[in-house]
């Protein structure tokens, strides 16, 4: 069965520091991969998506993610954290073929310390 | 564009009561979904629809029902509410298929007491 693992349910960084949120998936088929962000009391918003066109994907708000098939990883990064980045981030994966079931990770809450 | 609109935003139900969570999208998306979000558990798919008149079960369908009479609307019905249905419910839609990414509503926070 397909699964997604987000390492660290809570991550704290200082304002201006590098943000690194980890996501690993388990799938033998090259997947579609997504990162979503959820601000308090809001729905999820698509940050970026990987659909095999390029391994480095740029998203909104200065975030990017790199797909590494050999490591089955799709980690999310941002060079310099801003206070407004404080939110919960979800990795999601789907596989091709048939009904494309989406599996979400359990989420990582990012705290930005001033 | 309004995107995906969910009503109500908050609701408290007593055990055994029923209610319908409303979801409407104005993007002409064929695919629509209902998820529930519980702390530390990520999102679990309840039901989905690939077009008007077509619905199917997701991972956690028990205790819920859906209908899709139009492209725009995808209501979720809770029958005989139970405390285990206390959760935040999100409706989402996507263009053609999930590979395009979802547009989410702002959620309905439901408490069953």
HADDOCK unambig.tbl for C-alpha pairs under 7 A between the chains (distance, minus, plus):
assign (segid A and resid 32 and name CA) (segid B and resid 99 and name CA) 6.47 0.50 0.50
assign (segid A and resid 42 and name CA) (segid B and resid 106 and name CA) 4.88 0.50 0.50
assign (segid A and resid 42 and name CA) (segid B and resid 107 and name CA) 6.82 0.50 0.50
assign (segid A and resid 43 and name CA) (segid B and resid 104 and name CA) 5.59 0.50 0.50
assign (segid A and resid 43 and name CA) (segid B and resid 105 and name CA) 5.55 0.50 0.50
assign (segid A and resid 43 and name CA) (segid B and resid 106 and name CA) 4.20 0.50 0.50
assign (segid A and resid 43 and name CA) (segid B and resid 107 and name CA) 5.92 0.50 0.50
assign (segid A and resid 44 and name CA) (segid B and resid 104 and name CA) 5.79 0.50 0.50
assign (segid A and resid 45 and name CA) (segid B and resid 103 and name CA) 6.89 0.50 0.50
assign (segid A and resid 45 and name CA) (segid B and resid 104 and name CA) 6.79 0.50 0.50
assign (segid A and resid 46 and name CA) (segid B and resid 101 and name CA) 6.87 0.50 0.50
assign (segid A and resid 46 and name CA) (segid B and resid 102 and name CA) 6.99 0.50 0.50
assign (segid A and resid 100 and name CA) (segid B and resid 98 and name CA) 6.68 0.50 0.50
assign (segid A and resid 104 and name CA) (segid B and resid 42 and name CA) 5.98 0.50 0.50
assign (segid A and resid 104 and name CA) (segid B and resid 43 and name CA) 6.01 0.50 0.50
assign (segid A and resid 105 and name CA) (segid B and resid 42 and name CA) 5.63 0.50 0.50
assign (segid A and resid 106 and name CA) (segid B and resid 40 and name CA) 5.62 0.50 0.50
assign (segid A and resid 106 and name CA) (segid B and resid 41 and name CA) 5.06 0.50 0.50
assign (segid A and resid 106 and name CA) (segid B and resid 42 and name CA) 3.91 0.50 0.50
assign (segid A and resid 107 and name CA) (segid B and resid 42 and name CA) 6.06 0.50 0.50
